[in-house]
Structure formats: structure tokens, C-alpha cells
């Protein structure tokens, strides 16, 4: 289904620029201002809007375009908060939403105000048709995803669970193009890794810096961290990624698919990816999707003002990302086996969440596959896992299947995009239009049938 008017392609650019210009850096968030902007945009089109604050300034927008009710609603979800940005590190001001060289530059342009702008524009386009679909279309633009969703989707799921009686949700985390050989695949995220962030502590006798020893806390901590190696702890192939590798391999040949499947069964992940057709760059990029991983992100010991003192305590902070099926206890056991007995390892501030996986054999996935095949020259959709965590963590336990699909074509040769959390974050404007076309078609088709 085509957009009812080409003007919506211009409007989505304007909406995204307006959203980026609202500084919702978290902390403190200030998402209420973004929610008010969206309510003012959608309300005049006859779309029901409601702003719910979990705390002062932490607003969440709930917008609903009513259908006939013959089928359960489709939820479009996105978070308004963004990570901080240091203007001195940016080529253009991070909250100016300037357009240069075909890109919109700004914090949140890709994570994930683009999805919110697209979703709001889709609702406006559907409202302009003046005829109800068989499903309601629901948009939730929420607070606090970057810090766990306690003031956003997590809060809504706990306080207003009745909102989530929906067929499924479309989210961030998928839609990117994966090229293997000369074949192009589009990802539909049906799984995401969990997290288990830990604090490592070593305690030992302090002393004077003029008298070094083998057993000081800082040295023992460094030795333990070194034993993590490259941070890839335990390999395992979840169902989502097994299906993806099988599909990619089959596009090369039936023999490639069979060989890749056999190698995955033996735990030879890198060899399996090679057999399926991935080159070394692709293997390096997608390897985290097959392993529990640990990255050392912080170190703390001593006082630079007392550089002549050997500290008695040294700490490290390790960001762990775990596959669906891994547990807190299982991951801690892996870390302790690597680190040794001299290190105390504990979950940092209860920052733990399980990995999640939804069935990729779902009606909305089939709709996405048809749209991609028709609009992208027969390209294939593959189920995929997101290496990071999203607000899906709050919905899947409620029984809501969540799928990440914000489609993006490969960038032209020699052109690079800076994505989520990067300095100079920017979005290729052509991909904004592409995603709007694709997602409008998906939403229209899915909501036109119960």
C-alpha cells in the first residue's frame, strides 16, 4: 500500500527534526516536552492522545488510532530519551538537527527518534484515509529506555498492564540490511541479548609506592581481567540465529546451508559463518550474537593526588551481555572461572535482565517478509538478534511478541553513518523515506486484516 500523499515524506523529516531539537538527554530526560509535541501533532487529526507522567518531566505519550476492533491492536513503540552528547566532540550541534551531505545530524536521529517520527507520520497518513482499519494502531513514545525504562515502558507495564492487550509490537533493533556475498537480507529482530553488569573487587594490603609487590590489589585485578581474553566467554546458537544462518547459507547453496548447520551443532561458530558465506568483516561484526560476552568498561583504584600510595582496594566494572537462556548464576560462574578465586564478583546495582526470544513464525513477520520481497527486488527477511537490550524486556514477560524492524538500505560505497550513542550521530535522509514507505505498507496490510 502506497502512502496516500507524497507530502508525508516531507512531513516525516520535519517531525524528526522537531524531535531531535527537543533535548531529552537522560538524565534528566525531559520527555514530557517531547510527549506534548507529539500530542499536539496527532490530536488535531482525530487521534486519541494521552500523556502519563511517571515523575515530574518524565512523560509518556499514548496515542491510539481507532479501528473496528476485529483484531487486536498493533503497537508501535519508541523511546524519546537519548544519551548525552558533548557538543565539543561533534561536527554540528547535537540538538540542531542540521542537514548536511544527505544526512540529518543529531542526537537521537537513529536512536530512536526516527522510529517515533515514522510511527507518528504513519498514524497521520492512516487517519487521512477516513476509513477505519480492522485493528487499532497504538503508539507509545516513552521515557527512560537508556536507563532501564523505570520511568517509561517498565512503569507503564507495571502500572497500566491493560494497555498491552495487543497482537504484537514493532520496535527498534532490526531492519538493517545484511549483505553476504552478492545476496541482500533484511533483519527482523525477534530476539535480544540480556545483560548482567558486574563489579569486580580485589582487596589486599596497601603500602608505599616505593615498595612494589606482586600481591598488590591493582596488579591482581589487572591479571584477573586479562584472563577474560577477548571477552567472548561461551558460544551458543539460539534458535533465531540458527534460522538466520540456515537461510543465508541456503541462498548460497543447499550444501552451504547443510555444512553451516553441522558446524553450528558442533559449536564451531566462526567456521559455520564462513560456510554460510560471511567474510571476515561480517564474522567480526556478528560474532557477539553467538556468545555471552564481557567488556571491561571502568576501573577504579587509588587517588591521583596520592600517587605514592599503593591502594588496598581495586575495582573494575564489566558490562556483560548474555544470550537468551543464560542465567545470572550461570554467567557469574563463567566470570569466576575466568577470573580466579581472588576476585569478588557481584552484580552491579541489580543491573541484570534475561535475554528474550519471540517466535519468528508470526503473522506480522510474514507481512514484513512479503513487503520486503515486493519492494526490495526479492530480498529475503531473516530473523535476528539484537546485541543490546531494548524496552522489549518489559513487554515479552506480559506475553507481547516484540519485533524490531526499522528498515534501512545499505549506504552507498564509501559513505559511513554514525549510529546509536556515537558522536556525530546521523541518519541518511533517504533511509528515513525508505523506512516510512516500508513501515506504512507493513502497518496498513497487517491492520487491514484481523
N, C-alpha and C positions, 0 to 999 in steps of 0.2 A: 504494500500500500504506500503510495507516494504522499508526501506532505501536501495538505490542502492548499498551501500558498508558499511560494519561494521566499516571502518576507520573513518566515520563521527562521530561515538560515541566517539572516542578518540579525534577527532578534536574539538568537542564542549567543551571538558574540557580545551583544550589548549586555545581556544578563550576566554572562561570565565576567565581563569587565567590572560591572557594578559590584558583583560579589567579591571579587579579588580586592577591590578598593575598600571594602569593609574589613578592617584589621581584626581578625578573630584569633590572633596568636594565643595559644594555650600553654601556660597560663597568661592572662586570666580568663580568656575565652571570648567574652562579649558577644556570644552567639545570638543574644536576643535581638541585636540590631539587624543581623542577617535574617532572622526569622520575620521581623517586621517588614523588611524589604520584600521578601517573598510573598507574605500575606497581601501586601499592597499590590503586588503584581498579579496574583492569581484571583483574589477576591472579586474584582470587577468583572471577571469572565464567568462568574457564576460558580466558581469552585469553592467548596466549603473549606475554610481555613480556621485553624486554632493554634494559639501559641501557649505552650505549657512550660513554665519555668520550674526547674528543679532547685534552683537557688537564684539569688539576685544576679541578673545578667546572663544566666545560663539557660537560654531559651531553646525550645524545640518546636519546630513547625510541624503540624499535622495537617495535610491538605487532602481532600477527597473529591474526586470527580465521580458523581454517582452514575452507576449503570442500572440495568434492570434487576440485578441480584440473582440471575440464573446460575451464575458461577461465583466462587469465592474470589475476593479481590486479588489484584496483583499489587505488590508493594514495591515501590521504587525507593531506595534508601541511600542516604549520603550524609557525611558529617561536614559541618560548617567550620569546625575549629581547624587550625593549621599549626604547624610547628613554628618556632620563632625564626626570624631572619635578620641577619646583621647587614644593614644597608652598605656598609663599607666593603662587604665581600661580593656585592652584586654589581653587574654592569649597568643595570637600570634599577630604579627604586622598586623594592619588592612589593609595594602595595599601590603602585601606579597603574598596573595593567597596561603598560605600553606595548604597542605592536611594532615589531621590527623584523625585517627579513622573513616575513611569513609566520612569525611566532608571536604568541602573546606571552609576555614575561610577567611573572608574578607568583608570589607565594600562594599556593592553593590552586594554581592553574591546572595541575594534574592530580592533586591530592587534597580534596576531591571535589572542588567546586565546579569542575567541568561536568561531572555526573549530575550535580544538583541543577546546574543551568540547563542541561539537556533534558532532564526529567521535568522541570518546570515548563520548558518550551513545548515538550510533548503534550503536557496536560492542556496548555493553551490551544495547541493545534487540535487536539481531540474535542475540546469544548466548542471550538468554532464550527464543528460539523453539525451541531444542533440535533444530534440523534444519539441516544444512549447506547453504550456497548453492553454486552451481557455480564461484564464484571465491572465492579468499581475499580478505579485506578487511585492508588493511595501513594502519597509522597510523604516521607518522613525525612526532614532535614534536621539533624540532631547535633547536640553538643558533645564535646569531651572525648571523642574517639581516640585522640592521640594519647590520652592518659587513662584509657581503660573503659570509658563510657559510663562512669559512675554518675555523671550529671546528664547523660544523654540516653542512648539506647538501652543501656543497662537499667537505668532508673525507670524508663518507660516500661520495659519488660516486667519489672518488679511491681510497679505501682498501677499499671494500666494494661494487664495482660490481654484484656478483651480486644484491644486494638489489633492483635496479631492472629486473629482468625482469618488467615489469608491462604491462598493457594501456594504461594511461594514469594520470594523476594529477589530482586535484581540489585546487585551490589558492585563494589569495586573488586579488583583483584584478578580479573580476567579480561579477555577480549583482544589481547595483543597478538600480533602475527608472529608465528614461529616458522622460519624457513629452514628446511632440511633438504640439502641437495637443491634441486630445482622445483621442489614442491612447497606450497604455502599452506599453513594450517592456522586456524584461529582458535584461541583457547577459550573455553568456558569453565571458569573456576567452580569446581564442585567440592573442593577440599582446601583446608588451610592448616598450616602448622600451628601447634600450640607454643606456649612459652614457659620457660622455667628459669627465671633470673636468680642468680645466686651471689652470695657474699662469701669470699674465702678469707680466712683469718689464720695467721701464724703468730704465735707468741713465743718469745724467747728472752733470754737475759739481755738487757740493754748494756750500754757501755760507752767508752770514749772512742771517738772516731780514729784516734791514733793507734788503736789496738784492734785491727780487724781479726775476725774469726770465721770459721767455716759454718758455725751454727747460728749466725745472726738471722733475725726474722726476715729481713728483706731478701737475703740470698736464698733462704729456704723457700720463700714464696715464689721467687723467680724460677727456681728449679722445678717446683710443682707445676707452675704454669707452662713451662717448657714441655712438660710431659703431655700436655694436650695436643702437641703436634700442630697440624693444620686446622684443628678444631672439628674435624669430621669424625664423629665418635663411633657411630653404629649405623650400618646401612640396612635399609629395608625398603621394599617396594609396596606401597599401598595400592589398593585396587584401582584408584583413579589414575595413578601414573603407569600402572601396568597396562591399562586400556589405552592410554596415550601412546606409549612406546609401541604397543602392538599395531595401532592404527598407522603410526608414522612408518614403521617397518614395512607394513603391507603395501604402502604406497611405493616403496622401492621394489619389493618382490615378495611373493609368499615365502620364499626361502629366508629372506632377511627377517621377516616377522617371526618365523619359527625359531631362527637362531637367537634373536634377541630375547624371545620368551624363555628359551632354555637357559641362557646366561643369567637372566634375572632370577630364575629359580635356583641357581647356584650361588646367588649373592654377588656375582661379578658385574656390578652395576656399570662401571665405565666401559667394559667390554660390550655389554648389552647395548649401550647407547651408540657405540661405534658401529655395531652390527646393524642397528636401525637406520644409520645414515648420518648421525651427528658428527660434525667436525670437532676439533679440539676446543675451539672457542665455545661451541654450543655445549659441550660436555662441562666445561668450566662454569658456564653460566647456569646450567640447570642441575648441576650436581647437588646443591643443597636440598633439592626436593626429594632426595632419596636417603638422607641422613639426618640423625639427631646431631645438632651442631652446637658449638660453644665458641663465643668470641669474647676475648678479654677487652672490656671497654673502659675500665677505670682502675687506677692504682692509687693507694694512699698509704703513706708511711712518713714519719718524722716531720720536722719543721724546717723549712729553708732558712729561717732565722737562727736555727741552732744546728747548722750543718755539721758541726763537730760531734754530734751526739748520735750514737747508734740506737735507733728506736727499739722498744721492746715489742711493739706490735706492728704488723704489716697486713694490709688488706687489699684484696682485688675484687672487682665486680665483673661478673661474667654473664653475658646475655646468651641464654640457651634457647634454642628453637627445636621443638620436638615434634615428631611425626604423630599423626593420629594413631592411637593405641598405646603410645608410651605414657607412663605414669610419672608422678612426682618421685616416688620412691625408686622406680627403675632408672630414671635419669640421674638422680643423686648417686645411685650406686655406680653408674658409669663414670661420673666425675670423680668419685672417691677412689675407684680402681685406678684411674689415671693419675691422680694427684698424690696418692700415698696417704699414710696414716697421720702425718704430722700436721695436716691442714684441717681446720674446722670448715665445713661447707654447709651452708644453710640457705634456704630460700629467702631472698631479699624482699622484705616488706610484703610478703604473701603474693608476690608477682608470679603467679602460676596460673596457667589455663591449659586445658586439654586441646589437642588437635581435633579437628572436626572434618567430617566427610558426609556429603549428601549423595544420594543416588544420582548418577548422570543419565539414567534412563527415566526421564520425566517429560511430561508434555511440553513445558517451556523450553527444555533443551532441544526437543525435536523441532519446535518452531524456530529457534535460533539457527539450527543446522540448515533448515530449508531457506531461511533468509540469506544466510551466508552463501550457500550453494548458488542461489539465483543471482545474487548481487555481486559476487566476487569470483566470477568465472569458474564455478565448480569447486572452489576451495572447500576443504574439509574442516569441520569443527572437532576438536579433541577435548576431552575432559582434562582438567588441570588442577594443580595445587598451587596455592599462594604461599610463598616463603614467610610472609609476615602474618600478623594477626589483624582481624577486622572486627567490626561490630557484629558480624555473623555469630560470634561466640555467645551473644545474648539471645539469639533467636532460635538457633538449632536445638538447644535444650527444650524450647517450647514446642518443638515439632514443626517448625517452619523450615522448609528446604530453602537454602540460600545459594544463589549462583552469581558469580562475578562475571560481568560482561559489559565492558565499556570498549567497544571495538576501535581498533586503531590500525591503519595500514602501515607497512614498513616505510620509514623515511627514505627520501632519495639518497643515493650513494654520496657519501662524503658529508652528510648533514647529521648532526647529533642533537638529540633532545635531552635536556636535563629534567629528570623526573622528581618523584616524591622525595622531599626532605633535602634536595640538593640546593646549593647556591645557584642562582640564576635559573631556577625552575621555570620551565617554559613549555608551551603547548603549540604544536603545529596547527595553525588555524584550519587547514584543510582537513585534518583529522577531527576537528570539532564538528564540521559539517558532515563528514562521513559518519561519525557516531550518531549524530542526530537522525540522519536518514535511516540507518540500520535499526536503531532502537525504536524509532517511531513505527517502523514496519513490524518489528517483533511485538511491541505492545499492542498495536492495532489488531494484528492477527490473533494473538493469544487471548485478548479480551473480547474479541468478536465471537468467540465460541466458548461455551461453558464446559 
